[in-house]
């Protein structure tokens, strides 16, 4: 899995500006990080940030939120199929 890189070459924050902690999981509803991970982010080295990034897809799947980003394209209808 590749981790996105910021323009400065460092590991970017996964923050999506949806900052709400799910009381059931303890993860942010937007980025799936814990409060401790969010608070420490600016002090983490790039390897530690990559380790956090590696946890996020599994957390999103467990929380049922999926990965952030655009919605998938709808399946073609019968009239749109070749």
N, CA, C and O atoms as a Maestro MAE file, in Angstrom:
{
 s_m_m2io_version
 :::
 2.0.0
}

f_m_ct {
 s_m_title
 :::
 protein
 m_atom[328] {
  # First column is atom index #
  i_m_mmod_type
  r_m_x_coord
  r_m_y_coord
  r_m_z_coord
  i_m_residue_number
  s_m_chain_name
  s_m_pdb_residue_name
  s_m_pdb_atom_name
  i_m_atomic_number
  :::
  1 25 0.844 -1.170 0.000 1 A "UNK " " N  " 7
  2 3 0.000 0.000 0.000 1 A "UNK " " CA " 6
  3 2 0.881 1.221 0.000 1 A "UNK " " C  " 6
  4 15 1.803 1.311 0.811 1 A "UNK " " O  " 8
  5 25 0.630 2.158 -0.876 2 A "UNK " " N  " 7
  6 3 1.410 3.375 -0.885 2 A "UNK " " CA " 6
  7 2 0.710 4.421 -0.039 2 A "UNK " " C  " 6
  8 15 -0.518 4.491 -0.002 2 A "UNK " " O  " 8
  9 25 1.498 5.224 0.633 3 A "UNK " " N  " 7
  10 3 0.978 6.295 1.459 3 A "UNK " " CA " 6
  11 2 1.118 7.583 0.686 3 A "UNK " " C  " 6
  12 15 2.175 7.836 0.107 3 A "UNK " " O  " 8
  13 25 0.084 8.409 0.656 4 A "UNK " " N  " 7
  14 3 0.201 9.677 -0.043 4 A "UNK " " CA " 6
  15 2 1.359 10.506 0.506 4 A "UNK " " C  " 6
  16 15 1.676 10.422 1.692 4 A "UNK " " O  " 8
  17 25 1.978 11.288 -0.336 5 A "UNK " " N  " 7
  18 3 3.052 12.175 0.097 5 A "UNK " " CA " 6
  19 2 2.627 13.614 -0.127 5 A "UNK " " C  " 6
  20 15 1.965 13.928 -1.117 5 A "UNK " " O  " 8
  21 25 3.002 14.473 0.778 6 A "UNK " " N  " 7
  22 3 2.654 15.883 0.630 6 A "UNK " " CA " 6
  23 2 3.615 16.531 -0.353 6 A "UNK " " C  " 6
  24 15 4.619 15.933 -0.742 6 A "UNK " " O  " 8
  25 25 3.304 17.745 -0.747 7 A "UNK " " N  " 7
  26 3 4.149 18.458 -1.688 7 A "UNK " " CA " 6
  27 2 5.554 18.645 -1.127 7 A "UNK " " C  " 6
  28 15 6.520 18.701 -1.889 7 A "UNK " " O  " 8
  29 25 5.681 18.741 0.198 8 A "UNK " " N  " 7
  30 3 6.986 18.922 0.820 8 A "UNK " " CA " 6
  31 2 7.754 17.611 0.932 8 A "UNK " " C  " 6
  32 15 8.902 17.611 1.376 8 A "UNK " " O  " 8
  33 25 7.146 16.497 0.540 9 A "UNK " " N  " 7
  34 3 7.822 15.221 0.571 9 A "UNK " " CA " 6
  35 2 7.581 14.425 1.833 9 A "UNK " " C  " 6
  36 15 7.965 13.258 1.896 9 A "UNK " " O  " 8
  37 25 6.956 15.016 2.844 10 A "UNK " " N  " 7
  38 3 6.651 14.298 4.067 10 A "UNK " " CA " 6
  39 2 5.345 13.546 3.945 10 A "UNK " " C  " 6
  40 15 4.675 13.602 2.914 10 A "UNK " " O  " 8
  41 25 4.991 12.845 5.000 11 A "UNK " " N  " 7
  42 3 3.740 12.082 5.016 11 A "UNK " " CA " 6
  43 2 2.621 13.024 5.468 11 A "UNK " " C  " 6
  44 15 2.699 13.592 6.557 11 A "UNK " " O  " 8
  45 25 1.590 13.195 4.652 12 A "UNK " " N  " 7
  46 3 0.520 14.134 4.990 12 A "UNK " " CA " 6
  47 2 -0.416 13.576 6.060 12 A "UNK " " C  " 6
  48 15 -0.448 12.375 6.328 12 A "UNK " " O  " 8
  49 25 -1.154 14.467 6.644 13 A "UNK " " N  " 7
  50 3 -2.175 14.072 7.604 13 A "UNK " " CA " 6
  51 2 -3.346 13.454 6.855 13 A "UNK " " C  " 6
  52 15 -3.693 13.913 5.767 13 A "UNK " " O  " 8
  53 25 -3.959 12.422 7.419 14 A "UNK " " N  " 7
  54 3 -5.151 11.845 6.794 14 A "UNK " " CA " 6
  55 2 -6.429 12.610 7.144 14 A "UNK " " C  " 6
  56 15 -7.524 12.168 6.798 14 A "UNK " " O  " 8
  57 25 -6.305 13.742 7.820 15 A "UNK " " N  " 7
  58 3 -7.471 14.519 8.243 15 A "UNK " " CA " 6
  59 2 -8.359 14.874 7.054 15 A "UNK " " C  " 6
  60 15 -7.872 15.295 6.004 15 A "UNK " " O  " 8
  61 25 -9.658 14.700 7.232 16 A "UNK " " N  " 7
  62 3 -10.631 15.043 6.197 16 A "UNK " " CA " 6
  63 2 -11.530 16.198 6.633 16 A "UNK " " C  " 6
  64 15 -12.518 16.509 5.969 16 A "UNK " " O  " 8
  65 25 -11.182 16.828 7.747 17 A "UNK " " N  " 7
  66 3 -11.945 17.943 8.324 17 A "UNK " " CA " 6
  67 2 -13.346 17.529 8.772 17 A "UNK " " C  " 6
  68 15 -14.253 18.359 8.841 17 A "UNK " " O  " 8
  69 25 -13.513 16.266 9.071 18 A "UNK " " N  " 7
  70 3 -14.738 15.740 9.687 18 A "UNK " " CA " 6
  71 2 -14.289 15.235 11.054 18 A "UNK " " C  " 6
  72 15 -14.034 14.044 11.235 18 A "UNK " " O  " 8
  73 25 -14.198 16.143 11.999 19 A "UNK " " N  " 7
  74 3 -13.573 15.841 13.287 19 A "UNK " " CA " 6
  75 2 -14.635 15.513 14.330 19 A "UNK " " C  " 6
  76 15 -15.169 16.389 15.011 19 A "UNK " " O  " 8
  77 25 -14.916 14.230 14.426 20 A "UNK " " N  " 7
  78 3 -15.936 13.748 15.362 20 A "UNK " " CA " 6
  79 2 -15.522 12.353 15.808 20 A "UNK " " C  " 6
  80 15 -15.398 11.446 14.985 20 A "UNK " " O  " 8
  81 25 -15.307 12.180 17.113 21 A "UNK " " N  " 7
  82 3 -14.877 10.889 17.627 21 A "UNK " " CA " 6
  83 2 -16.096 10.003 17.830 21 A "UNK " " C  " 6
  84 15 -17.059 10.390 18.492 21 A "UNK " " O  " 8
  85 25 -16.039 8.814 17.255 22 A "UNK " " N  " 7
  86 3 -17.106 7.833 17.420 22 A "UNK " " CA " 6
  87 2 -16.935 7.193 18.797 22 A "UNK " " C  " 6
  88 15 -15.918 6.548 19.050 22 A "UNK " " O  " 8
  89 25 -17.913 7.362 19.690 23 A "UNK " " N  " 7
  90 3 -17.768 6.812 21.037 23 A "UNK " " CA " 6
  91 2 -17.699 5.280 21.060 23 A "UNK " " C  " 6
  92 15 -17.180 4.688 22.007 23 A "UNK " " O  " 8
  93 25 -18.218 4.659 20.027 24 A "UNK " " N  " 7
  94 3 -18.196 3.195 19.952 24 A "UNK " " CA " 6
  95 2 -16.795 2.670 19.664 24 A "UNK " " C  " 6
  96 15 -16.374 1.676 20.256 24 A "UNK " " O  " 8
  97 25 -16.064 3.330 18.757 25 A "UNK " " N  " 7
  98 3 -14.751 2.848 18.349 25 A "UNK " " CA " 6
  99 2 -13.592 3.644 18.947 25 A "UNK " " C  " 6
  100 15 -12.492 3.116 19.104 25 A "UNK " " O  " 8
  101 25 -13.835 4.907 19.278 26 A "UNK " " N  " 7
  102 3 -12.754 5.776 19.735 26 A "UNK " " CA " 6
  103 2 -11.959 6.369 18.583 26 A "UNK " " C  " 6
  104 15 -10.919 6.992 18.796 26 A "UNK " " O  " 8
  105 25 -12.448 6.175 17.358 27 A "UNK " " N  " 7
  106 3 -11.777 6.683 16.161 27 A "UNK " " CA " 6
  107 2 -12.526 7.888 15.617 27 A "UNK " " C  " 6
  108 15 -13.742 8.002 15.769 27 A "UNK " " O  " 8
  109 25 -11.782 8.786 14.981 28 A "UNK " " N  " 7
  110 3 -12.400 9.933 14.321 28 A "UNK " " CA " 6
  111 2 -13.246 9.430 13.151 28 A "UNK " " C  " 6
  112 15 -12.810 8.572 12.384 28 A "UNK " " O  " 8
  113 25 -14.445 9.967 13.023 29 A "UNK " " N  " 7
  114 3 -15.339 9.565 11.935 29 A "UNK " " CA " 6
  115 2 -14.790 9.979 10.576 29 A "UNK " " C  " 6
  116 15 -15.142 9.374 9.563 29 A "UNK " " O  " 8
  117 25 -13.939 10.993 10.532 30 A "UNK " " N  " 7
  118 3 -13.385 11.441 9.263 30 A "UNK " " CA " 6
  119 2 -12.132 10.708 8.839 30 A "UNK " " C  " 6
  120 15 -12.028 10.251 7.701 30 A "UNK " " O  " 8
  121 25 -11.169 10.592 9.761 31 A "UNK " " N  " 7
  122 3 -9.872 10.026 9.371 31 A "UNK " " CA " 6
  123 2 -9.565 8.678 9.994 31 A "UNK " " C  " 6
  124 15 -8.600 8.027 9.593 31 A "UNK " " O  " 8
  125 25 -10.348 8.244 10.954 32 A "UNK " " N  " 7
  126 3 -10.201 6.943 11.625 32 A "UNK " " CA " 6
  127 2 -8.990 6.867 12.548 32 A "UNK " " C  " 6
  128 15 -8.556 5.776 12.918 32 A "UNK " " O  " 8
  129 25 -8.443 8.026 12.921 33 A "UNK " " N  " 7
  130 3 -7.356 8.020 13.901 33 A "UNK " " CA " 6
  131 2 -7.933 8.148 15.309 33 A "UNK " " C  " 6
  132 15 -9.059 8.608 15.495 33 A "UNK " " O  " 8
  133 25 -7.137 7.732 16.299 34 A "UNK " " N  " 7
  134 3 -7.514 7.923 17.701 34 A "UNK " " CA " 6
  135 2 -7.154 9.350 18.110 34 A "UNK " " C  " 6
  136 15 -6.406 10.034 17.412 34 A "UNK " " O  " 8
  137 25 -7.691 9.789 19.240 35 A "UNK " " N  " 7
  138 3 -7.329 11.120 19.750 35 A "UNK " " CA " 6
  139 2 -5.830 11.217 19.998 35 A "UNK " " C  " 6
  140 15 -5.220 12.245 19.703 35 A "UNK " " O  " 8
  141 25 -5.231 10.165 20.535 36 A "UNK " " N  " 7
  142 3 -3.783 10.178 20.774 36 A "UNK " " CA " 6
  143 2 -3.002 10.321 19.469 36 A "UNK " " C  " 6
  144 15 -2.020 11.061 19.413 36 A "UNK " " O  " 8
  145 25 -3.432 9.620 18.424 37 A "UNK " " N  " 7
  146 3 -2.749 9.720 17.128 37 A "UNK " " CA " 6
  147 2 -2.908 11.117 16.539 37 A "UNK " " C  " 6
  148 15 -1.966 11.669 15.972 37 A "UNK " " O  " 8
  149 25 -4.089 11.678 16.673 38 A "UNK " " N  " 7
  150 3 -4.333 13.041 16.163 38 A "UNK " " CA " 6
  151 2 -3.454 14.038 16.907 38 A "UNK " " C  " 6
  152 15 -2.803 14.879 16.287 38 A "UNK " " O  " 8
  153 25 -3.432 13.947 18.237 39 A "UNK " " N  " 7
  154 3 -2.670 14.884 19.056 39 A "UNK " " CA " 6
  155 2 -1.164 14.782 18.796 39 A "UNK " " C  " 6
  156 15 -0.458 15.790 18.832 39 A "UNK " " O  " 8
  157 25 -0.678 13.577 18.537 40 A "UNK " " N  " 7
  158 3 0.757 13.365 18.356 40 A "UNK " " CA " 6
  159 2 1.228 13.569 16.923 40 A "UNK " " C  " 6
  160 15 2.434 13.596 16.679 40 A "UNK " " O  " 8
  161 25 0.312 13.714 15.967 41 A "UNK " " N  " 7
  162 3 0.670 13.690 14.548 41 A "UNK " " CA " 6
  163 2 1.842 14.603 14.204 41 A "UNK " " C  " 6
  164 15 2.761 14.173 13.507 41 A "UNK " " O  " 8
  165 25 1.837 15.823 14.664 42 A "UNK " " N  " 7
  166 3 2.892 16.772 14.279 42 A "UNK " " CA " 6
  167 2 4.254 16.395 14.860 42 A "UNK " " C  " 6
  168 15 5.278 16.882 14.381 42 A "UNK " " O  " 8
  169 25 4.287 15.548 15.869 43 A "UNK " " N  " 7
  170 3 5.538 15.118 16.487 43 A "UNK " " CA " 6
  171 2 6.018 13.755 15.979 43 A "UNK " " C  " 6
  172 15 7.147 13.357 16.265 43 A "UNK " " O  " 8
  173 25 5.193 13.049 15.245 44 A "UNK " " N  " 7
  174 3 5.567 11.720 14.740 44 A "UNK " " CA " 6
  175 2 6.543 11.844 13.577 44 A "UNK " " C  " 6
  176 15 6.446 12.767 12.769 44 A "UNK " " O  " 8
  177 25 7.488 10.901 13.501 45 A "UNK " " N  " 7
  178 3 8.359 10.874 12.328 45 A "UNK " " CA " 6
  179 2 7.595 10.207 11.184 45 A "UNK " " C  " 6
  180 15 6.516 9.652 11.395 45 A "UNK " " O  " 8
  181 25 8.146 10.262 9.992 46 A "UNK " " N  " 7
  182 3 7.434 9.742 8.818 46 A "UNK " " CA " 6
  183 2 7.126 8.253 8.922 46 A "UNK " " C  " 6
  184 15 6.073 7.813 8.461 46 A "UNK " " O  " 8
  185 25 8.022 7.470 9.516 47 A "UNK " " N  " 7
  186 3 7.753 6.036 9.659 47 A "UNK " " CA " 6
  187 2 6.547 5.796 10.564 47 A "UNK " " C  " 6
  188 15 5.707 4.946 10.269 47 A "UNK " " O  " 8
  189 25 6.462 6.537 11.653 48 A "UNK " " N  " 7
  190 3 5.323 6.390 12.565 48 A "UNK " " CA " 6
  191 2 4.030 6.827 11.875 48 A "UNK " " C  " 6
  192 15 2.984 6.207 12.070 48 A "UNK " " O  " 8
  193 25 4.096 7.886 11.074 49 A "UNK " " N  " 7
  194 3 2.910 8.343 10.333 49 A "UNK " " CA " 6
  195 2 2.469 7.271 9.333 49 A "UNK " " C  " 6
  196 15 1.273 7.035 9.161 49 A "UNK " " O  " 8
  197 25 3.427 6.628 8.679 50 A "UNK " " N  " 7
  198 3 3.074 5.559 7.736 50 A "UNK " " CA " 6
  199 2 2.419 4.380 8.461 50 A "UNK " " C  " 6
  200 15 1.510 3.747 7.925 50 A "UNK " " O  " 8
  201 25 2.880 4.090 9.673 51 A "UNK " " N  " 7
  202 3 2.262 3.008 10.445 51 A "UNK " " CA " 6
  203 2 0.810 3.341 10.775 51 A "UNK " " C  " 6
  204 15 -0.057 2.469 10.722 51 A "UNK " " O  " 8
  205 25 0.542 4.608 11.118 52 A "UNK " " N  " 7
  206 3 -0.837 5.017 11.385 52 A "UNK " " CA " 6
  207 2 -1.655 4.892 10.099 52 A "UNK " " C  " 6
  208 15 -2.752 4.334 10.115 52 A "UNK " " O  " 8
  209 25 -1.125 5.409 8.986 53 A "UNK " " N  " 7
  210 3 -1.827 5.309 7.696 53 A "UNK " " CA " 6
  211 2 -2.191 3.858 7.382 53 A "UNK " " C  " 6
  212 15 -3.276 3.583 6.869 53 A "UNK " " O  " 8
  213 25 -1.279 2.929 7.692 54 A "UNK " " N  " 7
  214 3 -1.506 1.516 7.378 54 A "UNK " " CA " 6
  215 2 -2.682 0.940 8.167 54 A "UNK " " C  " 6
  216 15 -3.304 -0.025 7.722 54 A "UNK " " O  " 8
  217 25 -2.991 1.507 9.312 55 A "UNK " " N  " 7
  218 3 -4.104 1.029 10.139 55 A "UNK " " CA " 6
  219 2 -5.468 1.521 9.646 55 A "UNK " " C  " 6
  220 15 -6.493 0.896 9.921 55 A "UNK " " O  " 8
  221 25 -5.477 2.615 8.935 56 A "UNK " " N  " 7
  222 3 -6.737 3.302 8.628 56 A "UNK " " CA " 6
  223 2 -7.702 2.513 7.744 56 A "UNK " " C  " 6
  224 15 -8.894 2.508 8.051 56 A "UNK " " O  " 8
  225 25 -7.276 1.851 6.676 57 A "UNK " " N  " 7
  226 3 -8.256 1.103 5.866 57 A "UNK " " CA " 6
  227 2 -9.000 0.036 6.673 57 A "UNK " " C  " 6
  228 15 -10.209 -0.134 6.519 57 A "UNK " " O  " 8
  229 25 -8.280 -0.670 7.523 58 A "UNK " " N  " 7
  230 3 -8.917 -1.710 8.328 58 A "UNK " " CA " 6
  231 2 -9.894 -1.086 9.328 58 A "UNK " " C  " 6
  232 15 -10.977 -1.623 9.558 58 A "UNK " " O  " 8
  233 25 -9.514 0.030 9.914 59 A "UNK " " N  " 7
  234 3 -10.416 0.704 10.846 59 A "UNK " " CA " 6
  235 2 -11.679 1.189 10.140 59 A "UNK " " C  " 6
  236 15 -12.788 1.023 10.648 59 A "UNK " " O  " 8
  237 25 -11.498 1.788 8.963 60 A "UNK " " N  " 7
  238 3 -12.673 2.275 8.221 60 A "UNK " " CA " 6
  239 2 -13.601 1.127 7.857 60 A "UNK " " C  " 6
  240 15 -14.823 1.257 7.930 60 A "UNK " " O  " 8
  241 25 -13.015 0.005 7.467 61 A "UNK " " N  " 7
  242 3 -13.825 -1.166 7.124 61 A "UNK " " CA " 6
  243 2 -14.577 -1.657 8.359 61 A "UNK " " C  " 6
  244 15 -15.762 -1.980 8.276 61 A "UNK " " O  " 8
  245 25 -13.902 -1.712 9.491 62 A "UNK " " N  " 7
  246 3 -14.528 -2.180 10.722 62 A "UNK " " CA " 6
  247 2 -15.638 -1.239 11.173 62 A "UNK " " C  " 6
  248 15 -16.649 -1.673 11.725 62 A "UNK " " O  " 8
  249 25 -15.437 0.060 10.930 63 A "UNK " " N  " 7
  250 3 -16.434 1.049 11.325 63 A "UNK " " CA " 6
  251 2 -17.554 1.174 10.292 63 A "UNK " " C  " 6
  252 15 -18.579 1.806 10.546 63 A "UNK " " O  " 8
  253 25 -17.343 0.561 9.124 64 A "UNK " " N  " 7
  254 3 -18.349 0.628 8.070 64 A "UNK " " CA " 6
  255 2 -18.380 1.945 7.334 64 A "UNK " " C  " 6
  256 15 -19.385 2.285 6.709 64 A "UNK " " O  " 8
  257 25 -17.275 2.706 7.399 65 A "UNK " " N  " 7
  258 3 -17.257 4.004 6.732 65 A "UNK " " CA " 6
  259 2 -16.555 3.974 5.391 65 A "UNK " " C  " 6
  260 15 -16.721 4.896 4.592 65 A "UNK " " O  " 8
  261 25 -15.777 2.945 5.124 66 A "UNK " " N  " 7
  262 3 -15.021 2.901 3.872 66 A "UNK " " CA " 6
  263 2 -13.951 3.966 3.855 66 A "UNK " " C  " 6
  264 15 -13.784 4.702 4.828 66 A "UNK " " O  " 8
  265 25 -13.243 4.052 2.785 67 A "UNK " " N  " 7
  266 3 -12.182 5.046 2.668 67 A "UNK " " CA " 6
  267 2 -12.757 6.376 2.214 67 A "UNK " " C  " 6
  268 15 -13.741 6.406 1.474 67 A "UNK " " O  " 8
  269 25 -12.149 7.482 2.651 68 A "UNK " " N  " 7
  270 3 -12.642 8.765 2.170 68 A "UNK " " CA " 6
  271 2 -12.328 8.935 0.693 68 A "UNK " " C  " 6
  272 15 -11.402 8.313 0.174 68 A "UNK " " O  " 8
  273 25 -13.079 9.756 0.036 69 A "UNK " " N  " 7
  274 3 -12.840 10.004 -1.376 69 A "UNK " " CA " 6
  275 2 -14.150 10.018 -2.128 69 A "UNK " " C  " 6
  276 15 -15.219 9.921 -1.527 69 A "UNK " " O  " 8
  277 25 -14.073 10.136 -3.429 70 A "UNK " " N  " 7
  278 3 -15.303 10.209 -4.217 70 A "UNK " " CA " 6
  279 2 -16.086 8.906 -4.162 70 A "UNK " " C  " 6
  280 15 -15.526 7.822 -3.994 70 A "UNK " " O  " 8
  281 25 -17.362 9.044 -4.306 71 A "UNK " " N  " 7
  282 3 -18.226 7.863 -4.317 71 A "UNK " " CA " 6
  283 2 -17.944 7.050 -5.571 71 A "UNK " " C  " 6
  284 15 -17.615 7.618 -6.613 71 A "UNK " " O  " 8
  285 25 -18.066 5.739 -5.489 72 A "UNK " " N  " 7
  286 3 -17.830 4.924 -6.685 72 A "UNK " " CA " 6
  287 2 -18.868 5.213 -7.760 72 A "UNK " " C  " 6
  288 15 -19.991 5.625 -7.469 72 A "UNK " " O  " 8
  289 25 -18.478 4.996 -8.977 73 A "UNK " " N  " 7
  290 3 -19.411 5.188 -10.090 73 A "UNK " " CA " 6
  291 2 -20.509 4.132 -10.009 73 A "UNK " " C  " 6
  292 15 -20.240 2.987 -9.647 73 A "UNK " " O  " 8
  293 25 -21.735 4.504 -10.340 74 A "UNK " " N  " 7
  294 3 -22.805 3.511 -10.324 74 A "UNK " " CA " 6
  295 2 -22.606 2.483 -11.428 74 A "UNK " " C  " 6
  296 15 -21.972 2.766 -12.445 74 A "UNK " " O  " 8
  297 25 -23.137 1.316 -11.227 75 A "UNK " " N  " 7
  298 3 -23.060 0.280 -12.254 75 A "UNK " " CA " 6
  299 2 -23.860 0.718 -13.465 75 A "UNK " " C  " 6
  300 15 -24.899 1.361 -13.312 75 A "UNK " " O  " 8
  301 25 -23.407 0.388 -14.659 76 A "UNK " " N  " 7
  302 3 -24.154 0.775 -15.849 76 A "UNK " " CA " 6
  303 2 -25.518 0.089 -15.893 76 A "UNK " " C  " 6
  304 15 -25.677 -1.052 -15.460 76 A "UNK " " O  " 8
  305 25 -26.478 0.806 -16.420 77 A "UNK " " N  " 7
  306 3 -27.811 0.230 -16.573 77 A "UNK " " CA " 6
  307 2 -27.829 -0.628 -17.836 77 A "UNK " " C  " 6
  308 15 -26.883 -0.593 -18.623 77 A "UNK " " O  " 8
  309 25 -28.884 -1.387 -18.029 78 A "UNK " " N  " 7
  310 3 -28.977 -2.243 -19.217 78 A "UNK " " CA " 6
  311 2 -28.875 -1.438 -20.503 78 A "UNK " " C  " 6
  312 15 -28.335 -1.930 -21.494 78 A "UNK " " O  " 8
  313 25 -29.375 -0.227 -20.505 79 A "UNK " " N  " 7
  314 3 -29.322 0.594 -21.736 79 A "UNK " " CA " 6
  315 2 -27.938 1.154 -21.961 79 A "UNK " " C  " 6
  316 15 -27.626 1.574 -23.075 79 A "UNK " " O  " 8
  317 25 -27.077 1.178 -20.921 80 A "UNK " " N  " 7
  318 3 -25.735 1.724 -21.070 80 A "UNK " " CA " 6
  319 2 -24.702 0.640 -21.377 80 A "UNK " " C  " 6
  320 15 -23.574 0.955 -21.756 80 A "UNK " " O  " 8
  321 25 -25.064 -0.604 -21.221 81 A "UNK " " N  " 7
  322 3 -24.114 -1.692 -21.459 81 A "UNK " " CA " 6
  323 2 -23.938 -1.896 -22.957 81 A "UNK " " C  " 6
  324 15 -24.885 -1.742 -23.728 81 A "UNK " " O  " 8
  325 25 -22.722 -2.243 -23.363 82 A "UNK " " N  " 7
  326 3 -22.468 -2.467 -24.810 82 A "UNK " " CA " 6
  327 2 -23.175 -3.698 -25.318 82 A "UNK " " C  " 6
  328 15 -23.069 -4.028 -26.500 82 A "UNK " " O  " 8
  :::
 }
 m_bond[327] {
  # First column is bond index #
  i_m_from
  i_m_to
  i_m_order
  :::
  1 1 2 1
  2 2 3 1
  3 3 4 2
  4 3 5 1
  5 5 6 1
  6 6 7 1
  7 7 8 2
  8 7 9 1
  9 9 10 1
  10 10 11 1
  11 11 12 2
  12 11 13 1
  13 13 14 1
  14 14 15 1
  15 15 16 2
  16 15 17 1
  17 17 18 1
  18 18 19 1
  19 19 20 2
  20 19 21 1
  21 21 22 1
  22 22 23 1
  23 23 24 2
  24 23 25 1
  25 25 26 1
  26 26 27 1
  27 27 28 2
  28 27 29 1
  29 29 30 1
  30 30 31 1
  31 31 32 2
  32 31 33 1
  33 33 34 1
  34 34 35 1
  35 35 36 2
  36 35 37 1
  37 37 38 1
  38 38 39 1
  39 39 40 2
  40 39 41 1
  41 41 42 1
  42 42 43 1
  43 43 44 2
  44 43 45 1
  45 45 46 1
  46 46 47 1
  47 47 48 2
  48 47 49 1
  49 49 50 1
  50 50 51 1
  51 51 52 2
  52 51 53 1
  53 53 54 1
  54 54 55 1
  55 55 56 2
  56 55 57 1
  57 57 58 1
  58 58 59 1
  59 59 60 2
  60 59 61 1
  61 61 62 1
  62 62 63 1
  63 63 64 2
  64 63 65 1
  65 65 66 1
  66 66 67 1
  67 67 68 2
  68 67 69 1
  69 69 70 1
  70 70 71 1
  71 71 72 2
  72 71 73 1
  73 73 74 1
  74 74 75 1
  75 75 76 2
  76 75 77 1
  77 77 78 1
  78 78 79 1
  79 79 80 2
  80 79 81 1
  81 81 82 1
  82 82 83 1
  83 83 84 2
  84 83 85 1
  85 85 86 1
  86 86 87 1
  87 87 88 2
  88 87 89 1
  89 89 90 1
  90 90 91 1
  91 91 92 2
  92 91 93 1
  93 93 94 1
  94 94 95 1
  95 95 96 2
  96 95 97 1
  97 97 98 1
  98 98 99 1
  99 99 100 2
  100 99 101 1
  101 101 102 1
  102 102 103 1
  103 103 104 2
  104 103 105 1
  105 105 106 1
  106 106 107 1
  107 107 108 2
  108 107 109 1
  109 109 110 1
  110 110 111 1
  111 111 112 2
  112 111 113 1
  113 113 114 1
  114 114 115 1
  115 115 116 2
  116 115 117 1
  117 117 118 1
  118 118 119 1
  119 119 120 2
  120 119 121 1
  121 121 122 1
  122 122 123 1
  123 123 124 2
  124 123 125 1
  125 125 126 1
  126 126 127 1
  127 127 128 2
  128 127 129 1
  129 129 130 1
  130 130 131 1
  131 131 132 2
  132 131 133 1
  133 133 134 1
  134 134 135 1
  135 135 136 2
  136 135 137 1
  137 137 138 1
  138 138 139 1
  139 139 140 2
  140 139 141 1
  141 141 142 1
  142 142 143 1
  143 143 144 2
  144 143 145 1
  145 145 146 1
  146 146 147 1
  147 147 148 2
  148 147 149 1
  149 149 150 1
  150 150 151 1
  151 151 152 2
  152 151 153 1
  153 153 154 1
  154 154 155 1
  155 155 156 2
  156 155 157 1
  157 157 158 1
  158 158 159 1
  159 159 160 2
  160 159 161 1
  161 161 162 1
  162 162 163 1
  163 163 164 2
  164 163 165 1
  165 165 166 1
  166 166 167 1
  167 167 168 2
  168 167 169 1
  169 169 170 1
  170 170 171 1
  171 171 172 2
  172 171 173 1
  173 173 174 1
  174 174 175 1
  175 175 176 2
  176 175 177 1
  177 177 178 1
  178 178 179 1
  179 179 180 2
  180 179 181 1
  181 181 182 1
  182 182 183 1
  183 183 184 2
  184 183 185 1
  185 185 186 1
  186 186 187 1
  187 187 188 2
  188 187 189 1
  189 189 190 1
  190 190 191 1
  191 191 192 2
  192 191 193 1
  193 193 194 1
  194 194 195 1
  195 195 196 2
  196 195 197 1
  197 197 198 1
  198 198 199 1
  199 199 200 2
  200 199 201 1
  201 201 202 1
  202 202 203 1
  203 203 204 2
  204 203 205 1
  205 205 206 1
  206 206 207 1
  207 207 208 2
  208 207 209 1
  209 209 210 1
  210 210 211 1
  211 211 212 2
  212 211 213 1
  213 213 214 1
  214 214 215 1
  215 215 216 2
  216 215 217 1
  217 217 218 1
  218 218 219 1
  219 219 220 2
  220 219 221 1
  221 221 222 1
  222 222 223 1
  223 223 224 2
  224 223 225 1
  225 225 226 1
  226 226 227 1
  227 227 228 2
  228 227 229 1
  229 229 230 1
  230 230 231 1
  231 231 232 2
  232 231 233 1
  233 233 234 1
  234 234 235 1
  235 235 236 2
  236 235 237 1
  237 237 238 1
  238 238 239 1
  239 239 240 2
  240 239 241 1
  241 241 242 1
  242 242 243 1
  243 243 244 2
  244 243 245 1
  245 245 246 1
  246 246 247 1
  247 247 248 2
  248 247 249 1
  249 249 250 1
  250 250 251 1
  251 251 252 2
  252 251 253 1
  253 253 254 1
  254 254 255 1
  255 255 256 2
  256 255 257 1
  257 257 258 1
  258 258 259 1
  259 259 260 2
  260 259 261 1
  261 261 262 1
  262 262 263 1
  263 263 264 2
  264 263 265 1
  265 265 266 1
  266 266 267 1
  267 267 268 2
  268 267 269 1
  269 269 270 1
  270 270 271 1
  271 271 272 2
  272 271 273 1
  273 273 274 1
  274 274 275 1
  275 275 276 2
  276 275 277 1
  277 277 278 1
  278 278 279 1
  279 279 280 2
  280 279 281 1
  281 281 282 1
  282 282 283 1
  283 283 284 2
  284 283 285 1
  285 285 286 1
  286 286 287 1
  287 287 288 2
  288 287 289 1
  289 289 290 1
  290 290 291 1
  291 291 292 2
  292 291 293 1
  293 293 294 1
  294 294 295 1
  295 295 296 2
  296 295 297 1
  297 297 298 1
  298 298 299 1
  299 299 300 2
  300 299 301 1
  301 301 302 1
  302 302 303 1
  303 303 304 2
  304 303 305 1
  305 305 306 1
  306 306 307 1
  307 307 308 2
  308 307 309 1
  309 309 310 1
  310 310 311 1
  311 311 312 2
  312 311 313 1
  313 313 314 1
  314 314 315 1
  315 315 316 2
  316 315 317 1
  317 317 318 1
  318 318 319 1
  319 319 320 2
  320 319 321 1
  321 321 322 1
  322 322 323 1
  323 323 324 2
  324 323 325 1
  325 325 326 1
  326 326 327 1
  327 327 328 2
  :::
 }
}
